[in-house]
Structure formats: C-alpha cells, structure tokens
Amino acid sequence: MSAPTPSHDPKKTRRILSLWFPRLAAERLLRAEPGLAEAPLAVIRETGNIREVAALSAAAEAQGAARGQPLSVAVTLCPGLITRPADPAGEAAFLSALRRWAGKFSPWVAEDAPEGLMVDLTGCAHLFGGEEALFRTALADCADLGLSVRAGIADTAGAAWALARYAGGGGPAAPRTGDAIDQEARATRSRAQKRHWTRGGAAPAAQVIGGEAARIAPPGATRQALAPLPIAALRVPQETVAGLARLGLRRVGDLWGIPRAGLTRRFGSELVHRLDQALGVAPEPISPARAPLHFALRLSLPDPIGLEADILAGLDRLLPPLCEKLRAAGRGARRVRLELSRVDGGTQVVEVGLARPADHPDRLRPLLAMKLDEVDAGFGIDRLRLVATVTEPRHASQHKGGWAVSAEAHAPRGEAQAMADLIARLGARVGLEAITRERPADSHIPEKTSVTLAAAWSEPAEDWPRPARPRPLTLFRPEPVIAPDCPTPPETFRWRGRTFEMQAASGPERIAPEWWLDEPDWRTGVRDYWRITTAEGAGLWLFYAHGGAASGGWFAQGNFD
C-alpha cells in the first residue's frame, strides 16, 4: 500500500514572493524625465578607475548594450546612448517607496537591496483570489508604474529569488567565460548548443512552460522548481559558479547527489548554506523594515491669520499633544519645523534645533517664537503644521540618594539645562554648528591636548586633566627663533623681528613625536621645552628640536602672558 500524498494547505504553508526590478535605477530616472522614455538610457557607476553600466532602459538593451559593460563598449554598441550617474541614495529611497507599495499584498515586506523585495504571502494570497491572481496584480501594478519586474513565488525566500531571476533563462549579467555559449553570436550558438552541452559546456536555457505561471513553484515542489535552474540562482559568487562548471555541474539539480562534505571542502560552506536555504533546510527569516517614527500635527484654521500672537496661539495648541506623543515614545525632539501654509499657496518654514532632546512645550516654544519675525504671512495663513524632524531617545534618570542628593542640593539647580537652553537660543540665531566647546583629548602632544566639538552635540568636561608642567595661555604653531644651535637656553635670541634677552629659564620638558604619524610640524624630531622669562618680563615657551627628517633648532610655540 502506497503512502498517502501529503496535502498542503496554502493558508499554513509558508509562501514567499520575490520581486526583482532589473531596470530600477534607469526607470527611476525615466519617471523623473518622461522626455527620455523612448531614448536609450544608461546609469553609470565607477568601479575603481572603470566607468561601467549599472542599469539600462529597455531601449538601450534593445540596441545591444548590457549591464556590466564598460561605458566605452556600451557607447560603441549604442551611439545615441544617454548617460546619467548612479545615485545609490536615491535608488535606495525609491526601493523603500516600492516596499510601502508592496505592503498591499502582505504586512511582511523586506527590502532585498539593491533591486528587489521579499514579501511573505503566508495566509494572504487568498485575499486576492489566489497566488496567480496576486501574481498578475503585482505585474499589472508595476506596468502602471512604468517599471519592469520579474517575480517568483515559492516555499522559501531563496527559491523565490531564484525563480524571479532565472526561471525561463536569463538572469543578472555575469562575466564572460569560455563556456558561455549563450554569449556567442546567434548563428554560432544555434549550431553549437547541442554539441557544446554534450561535451560538458553550459546547459541550454530552461524553457518557460505556461508563461509567467512557470515562476510559481507549487507548495512542496521546491526541489523540482530549482533543479533546472543554473547554479548562479543559489546566490553564490561567480567564482564558485565557474569552478562548478569546470566539473560539469551547471544546474542546481546536478548538486543533489554530490556529498556535502566534498562540496564544502572544495568550495567552502557558503555553497551548501545557500543550497540549504533554498530548500528550506536552513532558516532564512524575512525581517520587514520598522515603521518610521513620525511626530507631526496639523491645525487647519477656519479663517486666515496674520498676527504673530495668533500664530503663537496656534502653536500653543500644537505643542502639548506633540510633546505627549514624544514622551509616549520615550523620545525628545532635537530639531523642530513649523510649516505655515498661506492662502496664496505659498509655505513659510521655521526650523529650530536644540542642544538637548526636549519633550516639553516650555523648551520648544521660546525658540520657535524667536523665529516668527522672519515669517511673511502674505494674505494670511490658514494652516499650521508642526513636525519633530529629528528625535533622540530620552533615558530615564536614575534615582539618587545619600551623598549624591546632598551634593546636588548645594549645586546650582538646573545649570546643565540652563546652559542647553542658552545654546539653543544662540543656535537659533547663528546656527548650532557655530557654538563650540573644548574637551580634553588623550594625547601628550601640546597642540593635541584638546579637541573642538559642537556644543549642542557634546557634554562639558567634568574634570580637565592637569598637565605635568605649566602650559602657556596662548598656543600657536612653531615659529623659528634665531639663536645659537645649542640645546642650552640662549642668553639672547631674535623672534618676530625683535631681540630678547633671557633673564630666567625653567626646564627642560622633553616631548617625543607620535612616531606612528607623519606630521610636518614634528619632522624636526624630539623637543626640549623651556619656559623663558625675558628681561622685558615676557613669558615665552621655547623648545629646542634635536632634528629628524627636518633640521632642528630653536622655535617658539606659546606665550604665558
């Protein structure tokens, strides 16, 4: 008696939809420049010193250009080729927008950068009339958006990825190899294909049966769907694909009977891991992107306003609920924007930054009020919109007791917050980046003992380390001093066009350069620093350089007065 055939419930079996946009970068530009719709367009990226084609429009591909070609080759094949530079940030943002569109099919959508999406359809396909109907809906939507797309549905993410890109032949461009008959001329390819396959060459392209439905692997038929696909469909490096081809292994099905230990020993663990992922033996979770944090409120007015007092009244209605949303999320606003929409269609924008994350109206209102004198109300303002564009987590403060409470009781209350408010008010006028503070740095080099940071994004130093020897009030780059070339402090010397007579000297303090760095000012070698008091009463900081990559001598670097 034969064993019963297992049944698969589409609502319980995990089903994955892979969407691949092979012309994403080019078609993003075509959407922005509709006038180029019929022209051959190429997106160019720089790889080392080579400019190569990253993406092509359908018109450019029809004229013989291909992805991965050097730009010079593509222009030779397509003389009228129009080029645009690649924009990875813009393409990533466009893919994120497509991810939001794909949310109509399932709430579980992840980006498969740089040109794909992964959608977990488990329990969702029946809402669209089945997987084939959902498949057709996705293709129709992309056609309406002016996007080329290839899709695949299978039990695993790896199998769906393979079906979307390689079912029916084709797939991403690969480097030319001696076994790639499909890259030869058509006449040569048609004559040699059968002979080449029987002699161990590249396998003929898989045939599409049933149109796009062939890219849908039935539940439980993952092995059968993967078997005719090329090895590259397993998402392994091209070097691994070429190495397997030299052994006569060109299809995924050729790997079924090969011992795993031998594959791992020769080609590494990645090949076996990718194979297990495609078959569902190794897990490959789909992690959807988190919903972006959004803190914004809008107030529509029945009648236009134009007075500053009216704008402040509207602001007083928007700030409390905005701050409540921030506190509920455990965050504070670092940058807030107030958008004022005028009745004539124009928009005035007021934006302020804060030195510390704030979640109370009292911290935000004074800063916004300072900027309202820049607003031109025109014929009136009929809508206010308040947005916290940049936020940061706010951590709960630790409860203190004992000596900590006693120390805080004697310290000025709110000193840190008062300083933060002052920085924010000054920053509203001159910009937060213009307000800086010094913090100690971990270096024995005199000019590197401190670092300049933006005050809004740094904390004041609680304990400034004291140097082993006194340091001058003014420190400048080393300036040559005319004096005898001797490590003993000179009795007389000339500096900045003046002659000085030494009255007292304290030192020396020897400081060696940072040998792991090549700094021009320290090529003179080890320095012996002296505090010199002149007959005129001036206190100078001189050093004698013992010489290194550059000649030494006496130099002045600071002033104690």
DRENDOSE-74184 format. One record per residue (C-alpha): residue in three letters; z, y, x. Coordinates in steps of 0.05 Angstrom, whole numbers, m for minus. Example, Ala and Ser with C-alpha at 12.3 -4.5 7.8 and 13.67 -1.06 7.14 Angstrom:
# DRENDOSE-74184
> ALA|156|m90|246;
> SER|143|m21|273;
***
This chain:
# DRENDOSE-74184
> MET|0|0|0;
> SER|m21|66|30;
> ALA|28|123|38;
> PRO|23|178|m13;
> THR|m14|241|8;
> PRO|35|298|17;
> SER|27|355|m32;
> HIS|31|427|m11;
> ASP|60|480|m56;
> PRO|26|547|m40;
> LYS|89|583|m60;
> LYS|131|544|m9;
> THR|83|533|49;
> ARG|82|589|100;
> ARG|15|624|98;
> ILE|m8|677|147;
> LEU|m65|727|141;
> SER|m94|755|206;
> LEU|m137|817|202;
> TRP|m179|837|262;
> PHE|m214|904|266;
> PRO|m264|894|324;
> ARG|m291|966|319;
> LEU|m225|1001|304;
> ALA|m230|1055|358;
> ALA|m302|1072|343;
> GLU|m297|1071|268;
> ARG|m234|1115|271;
> LEU|m278|1168|303;
> LEU|m334|1157|253;
> ARG|m285|1172|197;
> ALA|m267|1238|230;
> GLU|m340|1254|247;
> PRO|m383|1229|189;
> GLY|m445|1260|221;
> LEU|m445|1205|273;
> ALA|m448|1149|222;
> GLU|m519|1129|239;
> ALA|m515|1145|314;
> PRO|m496|1094|367;
> LEU|m425|1110|388;
> ALA|m382|1081|444;
> VAL|m309|1092|461;
> ILE|m299|1094|536;
> ARG|m237|1076|576;
> GLU|m224|1080|650;
> THR|m203|1016|685;
> GLY|m188|1032|757;
> ASN|m249|1070|782;
> ILE|m295|1040|729;
> ARG|m313|1071|662;
> GLU|m325|1015|613;
> VAL|m339|1007|539;
> ALA|m275|995|498;
> ALA|m306|996|428;
> LEU|m374|1005|396;
> SER|m403|1024|329;
> ALA|m448|975|293;
> ALA|m509|1018|311;
> ALA|m493|1014|385;
> GLU|m483|939|383;
> ALA|m550|930|347;
> GLN|m584|964|406;
> GLY|m555|915|457;
> ALA|m491|949|481;
> ALA|m429|905|486;
> ARG|m355|913|496;
> GLY|m330|908|567;
> GLN|m396|932|597;
> PRO|m395|988|649;
> LEU|m417|1053|619;
> SER|m479|1055|663;
> VAL|m503|988|636;
> ALA|m489|1009|564;
> VAL|m529|1074|572;
> THR|m587|1035|603;
> LEU|m590|988|543;
> CYS|m578|1044|493;
> PRO|m606|1110|519;
> GLY|m583|1151|459;
> LEU|m511|1127|465;
> ILE|m458|1179|445;
> THR|m391|1170|481;
> ARG|m321|1191|466;
> PRO|m258|1179|509;
> ALA|m208|1128|486;
> ASP|m145|1154|451;
> PRO|m92|1099|453;
> ALA|m41|1141|416;
> GLY|m89|1159|361;
> GLU|m113|1088|354;
> ALA|m41|1063|350;
> ALA|m26|1114|295;
> PHE|m88|1091|257;
> LEU|m66|1019|263;
> SER|2|1039|235;
> ALA|m33|1071|176;
> LEU|m71|1006|164;
> ARG|m5|969|167;
> ARG|20|1011|110;
> TRP|m44|996|71;
> ALA|m35|921|83;
> GLY|34|927|50;
> LYS|m2|919|m17;
> PHE|m11|845|m1;
> SER|58|830|25;
> PRO|121|868|47;
> TRP|120|827|112;
> VAL|66|861|155;
> ALA|68|867|231;
> GLU|21|901|279;
> ASP|m19|857|327;
> ALA|m38|912|375;
> PRO|m86|939|393;
> GLU|m135|918|337;
> GLY|m101|870|289;
> LEU|m50|859|235;
> MET|m9|798|216;
> VAL|11|790|142;
> ASP|58|737|117;
> LEU|28|717|50;
> THR|81|665|33;
> GLY|91|668|m43;
> CYS|45|729|m51;
> ALA|m26|703|m56;
> HIS|m19|680|m130;
> LEU|m7|753|m149;
> PHE|m80|767|m130;
> GLY|m110|705|m162;
> GLY|m105|660|m101;
> GLU|m120|665|m27;
> GLU|m195|670|m35;
> ALA|m189|727|m84;
> LEU|m139|762|m38;
> PHE|m186|750|20;
> ARG|m244|783|m18;
> THR|m199|841|m38;
> ALA|m179|855|34;
> LEU|m252|854|57;
> ALA|m273|899|m1;
> ASP|m218|949|14;
> CYS|m238|952|88;
> ALA|m311|962|68;
> ASP|m290|1021|24;
> LEU|m251|1049|84;
> GLY|m313|1043|128;
> LEU|m280|990|172;
> SER|m308|926|200;
> VAL|m258|869|193;
> ARG|m254|794|204;
> ALA|m198|756|172;
> GLY|m167|687|174;
> ILE|m113|651|134;
> ALA|m75|591|159;
> ASP|m5|560|162;
> THR|12|593|229;
> ALA|1|661|260;
> GLY|m36|630|319;
> ALA|m84|591|275;
> ALA|m98|652|231;
> TRP|m111|694|293;
> ALA|m160|641|319;
> LEU|m197|635|253;
> ALA|m204|711|245;
> ARG|m236|719|314;
> TYR|m272|654|329;
> ALA|m288|616|265;
> GLY|m364|613|260;
> GLY|m375|631|333;
> GLY|m370|699|366;
> GLY|m302|729|381;
> PRO|m278|781|431;
> ALA|m323|794|491;
> ALA|m309|751|552;
> PRO|m331|758|624;
> ARG|m398|725|640;
> THR|m393|657|672;
> GLY|m445|607|698;
> ASP|m431|561|639;
> ALA|m441|614|585;
> ILE|m509|594|558;
> ASP|m497|638|497;
> GLN|m503|698|543;
> GLU|m573|679|567;
> ALA|m639|701|537;
> ARG|m654|674|467;
> ALA|m714|631|488;
> THR|m676|600|546;
> ARG|m615|590|502;
> SER|m653|554|447;
> ARG|m687|506|497;
> ALA|m626|492|540;
> GLN|m570|490|490;
> LYS|m572|416|474;
> ARG|m586|396|547;
> HIS|m530|441|572;
> TRP|m480|413|523;
> THR|m495|341|542;
> ARG|m487|358|616;
> GLY|m418|389|607;
> GLY|m436|461|592;
> ALA|m408|507|538;
> ALA|m404|476|469;
> PRO|m451|502|416;
> ALA|m423|554|368;
> ALA|m387|527|308;
> GLN|m425|533|243;
> VAL|m398|572|184;
> ILE|m396|528|121;
> GLY|m380|562|56;
> GLY|m385|633|82;
> GLU|m321|672|91;
> ALA|m283|616|57;
> ALA|m290|576|121;
> ARG|m239|624|153;
> ILE|m186|599|105;
> ALA|m153|535|130;
> PRO|m125|495|72;
> PRO|m49|482|74;
> GLY|m34|426|122;
> ALA|m103|427|154;
> THR|m87|469|215;
> ARG|m109|416|266;
> GLN|m175|406|231;
> ALA|m189|481|228;
> LEU|m171|492|302;
> ALA|m208|432|330;
> PRO|m279|462|332;
> LEU|m257|529|359;
> PRO|m264|549|433;
> ILE|m204|547|479;
> ALA|m201|623|480;
> ALA|m178|620|408;
> LEU|m109|598|434;
> ARG|m97|667|464;
> VAL|m95|642|536;
> PRO|m121|681|597;
> GLN|m195|677|613;
> GLU|m178|643|680;
> THR|m147|585|640;
> VAL|m208|581|595;
> ALA|m254|578|656;
> GLY|m211|525|690;
> LEU|m211|480|629;
> ALA|m287|490|622;
> ARG|m297|463|692;
> LEU|m262|400|669;
> GLY|m307|394|608;
> LEU|m253|418|559;
> ARG|m284|473|516;
> ARG|m257|463|446;
> VAL|m186|462|422;
> GLY|m197|392|395;
> ASP|m211|369|466;
> LEU|m137|381|483;
> TRP|m109|334|430;
> GLY|m109|272|475;
> ILE|m91|306|541;
> PRO|m20|292|566;
> ARG|23|355|561;
> ALA|54|345|630;
> GLY|m14|346|664;
> LEU|m36|409|627;
> THR|29|444|644;
> ARG|27|423|717;
> ARG|m45|448|727;
> PHE|m50|508|680;
> GLY|22|530|670;
> SER|67|529|609;
> GLU|32|584|572;
> LEU|m26|540|550;
> VAL|19|487|520;
> HIS|63|540|488;
> ARG|4|574|455;
> LEU|m21|507|430;
> ASP|47|491|400;
> GLN|49|560|367;
> ALA|m19|550|336;
> LEU|1|481|309;
> GLY|68|506|283;
> VAL|110|464|331;
> ALA|137|526|367;
> PRO|162|583|323;
> GLU|124|649|322;
> PRO|160|697|275;
> ILE|127|758|246;
> SER|171|819|254;
> PRO|150|876|208;
> ALA|160|947|231;
> ARG|221|981|203;
> ALA|210|1036|152;
> PRO|212|1103|188;
> LEU|273|1145|178;
> HIS|255|1203|132;
> PHE|301|1261|116;
> ALA|267|1314|74;
> LEU|280|1352|9;
> ARG|236|1397|m32;
> LEU|253|1453|m80;
> SER|199|1479|m128;
> LEU|212|1548|m157;
> PRO|193|1570|m228;
> ASP|176|1640|m203;
> PRO|154|1663|m134;
> ILE|207|1694|m89;
> GLY|201|1741|m30;
> LEU|270|1766|m12;
> GLU|309|1737|46;
> ALA|370|1730|2;
> ASP|330|1687|m47;
> ILE|306|1642|10;
> LEU|377|1634|34;
> ALA|399|1616|m37;
> GLY|346|1562|m39;
> LEU|367|1539|30;
> ASP|439|1532|5;
> ARG|414|1484|m48;
> LEU|375|1441|1;
> LEU|423|1436|59;
> PRO|482|1399|26;
> PRO|440|1340|m1;
> LEU|401|1336|65;
> CYS|466|1331|104;
> GLU|492|1279|56;
> LYS|430|1236|70;
> LEU|441|1244|145;
> ARG|515|1224|140;
> ALA|498|1164|97;
> ALA|450|1140|151;
> GLY|500|1156|207;
> ARG|453|1207|239;
> GLY|453|1280|257;
> ALA|395|1330|259;
> ARG|371|1354|327;
> ARG|311|1392|300;
> VAL|302|1420|230;
> ARG|239|1450|199;
> LEU|236|1495|138;
> GLU|168|1498|105;
> LEU|155|1555|56;
> SER|93|1548|13;
> ARG|62|1613|m12;
> VAL|25|1623|m78;
> ASP|m38|1640|m40;
> GLY|m40|1571|m8;
> GLY|m11|1591|60;
> THR|50|1560|92;
> GLN|103|1592|135;
> VAL|143|1546|181;
> VAL|212|1560|210;
> GLU|238|1509|261;
> VAL|303|1507|300;
> GLY|334|1459|349;
> LEU|407|1442|361;
> ALA|446|1426|424;
> ARG|484|1370|388;
> PRO|467|1327|328;
> ALA|492|1362|266;
> ASP|504|1336|195;
> HIS|540|1396|163;
> PRO|506|1455|129;
> ASP|551|1504|167;
> ARG|518|1484|233;
> LEU|446|1489|207;
> ARG|447|1550|161;
> PRO|462|1604|213;
> LEU|405|1580|258;
> LEU|354|1580|201;
> ALA|378|1647|176;
> MET|365|1678|245;
> LYS|291|1658|240;
> LEU|278|1683|169;
> ASP|259|1753|193;
> GLU|195|1721|220;
> VAL|173|1698|151;
> ASP|116|1734|116;
> ALA|125|1719|42;
> GLY|57|1748|23;
> PHE|50|1748|m53;
> GLY|111|1703|m60;
> ILE|139|1635|m42;
> ASP|140|1581|m96;
> ARG|164|1520|m57;
> LEU|214|1505|m2;
> ARG|214|1440|38;
> LEU|269|1423|89;
> VAL|256|1367|139;
> ALA|300|1338|194;
> THR|243|1322|241;
> VAL|286|1296|299;
> THR|351|1259|287;
> GLU|400|1221|331;
> PRO|456|1172|316;
> ARG|525|1202|307;
> HIS|581|1156|331;
> ALA|649|1157|300;
> SER|702|1190|344;
> GLN|758|1146|370;
> HIS|828|1158|343;
> LYS|875|1184|397;
> GLY|949|1186|406;
> GLY|1004|1199|455;
> TRP|986|1239|516;
> ALA|914|1248|493;
> VAL|936|1284|430;
> SER|985|1328|470;
> ALA|930|1348|519;
> GLU|883|1366|463;
> ALA|936|1407|429;
> HIS|942|1453|489;
> ALA|866|1458|499;
> PRO|824|1510|462;
> ARG|804|1480|395;
> GLY|730|1468|384;
> GLU|710|1491|453;
> ALA|655|1439|461;
> GLN|628|1452|391;
> ALA|631|1527|401;
> MET|590|1520|465;
> ALA|540|1476|428;
> ASP|534|1528|373;
> LEU|523|1583|425;
> ILE|469|1543|459;
> ALA|435|1530|392;
> ARG|436|1605|374;
> LEU|408|1625|441;
> GLY|357|1570|437;
> ALA|333|1595|370;
> ARG|312|1659|406;
> VAL|289|1638|475;
> GLY|279|1562|467;
> LEU|328|1507|483;
> GLU|290|1488|546;
> ALA|304|1557|576;
> ILE|380|1545|575;
> THR|402|1501|633;
> ARG|465|1478|667;
> GLU|482|1447|734;
> ARG|511|1378|742;
> PRO|534|1343|806;
> ALA|485|1295|839;
> ASP|500|1235|883;
> SER|473|1259|950;
> HIS|501|1282|1016;
> ILE|442|1329|1028;
> PRO|468|1401|1015;
> GLU|409|1423|972;
> LYS|413|1359|930;
> THR|487|1361|911;
> SER|469|1387|841;
> VAL|414|1377|790;
> THR|389|1426|738;
> LEU|387|1399|666;
> ALA|373|1428|598;
> ALA|439|1447|568;
> ALA|420|1422|499;
> TRP|409|1351|524;
> SER|466|1344|574;
> GLU|541|1348|577;
> PRO|581|1394|622;
> ALA|612|1363|685;
> GLU|685|1348|674;
> ASP|703|1342|748;
> TRP|658|1373|801;
> PRO|669|1336|867;
> ARG|694|1378|924;
> PRO|654|1374|990;
> ALA|687|1354|1054;
> ARG|672|1423|1085;
> PRO|664|1491|1051;
> ARG|594|1505|1023;
> PRO|561|1574|1021;
> LEU|556|1614|957;
> THR|481|1623|967;
> LEU|438|1565|990;
> PHE|365|1574|1008;
> ARG|311|1535|1046;
> PRO|320|1532|1122;
> GLU|295|1595|1157;
> PRO|282|1597|1233;
> VAL|333|1632|1277;
> ILE|314|1659|1345;
> ALA|367|1633|1392;
> PRO|372|1591|1457;
> ASP|352|1518|1446;
> CYS|422|1491|1457;
> PRO|470|1456|1407;
> THR|526|1504|1426;
> PRO|531|1563|1376;
> PRO|493|1623|1405;
> GLU|531|1686|1425;
> THR|473|1728|1397;
> PHE|415|1709|1353;
> ARG|360|1742|1312;
> TRP|347|1727|1239;
> ARG|305|1763|1186;
> GLY|287|1817|1236;
> ARG|359|1833|1254;
> THR|401|1817|1315;
> PHE|471|1788|1303;
> GLU|530|1777|1349;
> MET|575|1717|1337;
> GLN|649|1731|1330;
> ALA|674|1663|1306;
> ALA|646|1594|1293;
> SER|672|1534|1255;
> GLY|642|1464|1261;
> PRO|602|1424|1272;
> GLU|588|1382|1210;
> ARG|535|1331|1225;
> ILE|488|1311|1167;
> ALA|433|1259|1175;
> PRO|369|1259|1133;
> GLU|355|1208|1079;
> TRP|314|1160|1122;
> TRP|281|1127|1062;
> LEU|248|1193|1042;
> ASP|197|1236|1078;
> GLU|218|1307|1063;
> PRO|183|1364|1101;
> ASP|247|1404|1110;
> TRP|283|1345|1142;
> ARG|229|1325|1192;
> THR|269|1363|1245;
> GLY|320|1306|1248;
> VAL|396|1304|1248;
> ARG|430|1371|1236;
> ASP|496|1401|1262;
> TYR|520|1453|1212;
> TRP|564|1513|1235;
> ARG|599|1567|1195;
> ILE|585|1631|1236;
> THR|622|1697|1226;
> THR|584|1755|1257;
> ALA|612|1819|1286;
> GLU|588|1856|1223;
> GLY|631|1809|1180;
> ALA|574|1768|1151;
> GLY|587|1694|1140;
> LEU|526|1652|1153;
> TRP|513|1577|1150;
> LEU|471|1557|1211;
> PHE|450|1489|1235;
> TYR|421|1461|1298;
> ALA|366|1409|1287;
> HIS|362|1357|1342;
> GLY|288|1344|1330;
> GLY|249|1287|1299;
> ALA|179|1286|1271;
> ALA|180|1362|1279;
> SER|212|1404|1334;
> GLY|284|1425|1325;
> GLY|323|1488|1340;
> TRP|369|1536|1302;
> PHE|360|1551|1228;
> ALA|398|1590|1174;
> GLN|407|1558|1105;
> GLY|463|1595|1069;
> ASN|507|1656|1061;
> PHE|582|1654|1048;
> ASP|586|1727|1023;
***
